[in-house]
Amino acid sequence: MTQIILNSAVAILIAAAFVTTATAALRGENRAMQKVPARAKTRRHPKN
């Protein structure tokens, strides 16, 4: 009986986290997109 209650509580917490993340993502949809650099800087290896 206790295990069922604990499992239910964990499932409710996971569902609440999912809903919170989904609503935050949907609300943030109107934000401006951040520019991401197309290329990473190449590393120069020192000569040995």
C-alpha positions, 0 to 999 in steps of 0.5 A, a space after each residue: 500500500 505504501 509503495 503504491 502511494 509513493 509511486 503515485 507521488 513520484 508519477 505526479 511529480 514527474 507529470 508536474 515537471 513535464 507540464 511546467 517545462 511544456 508551459 515554459 517552452 510555449 510561453 517562451 516561443 515569442 522570444 527572439 532567437 539567439 544567434 549561434 555561430 556557424 563555425 567553431 574556432 579551429 584549434 592550432 596545435 603547437 609544433 613539437 
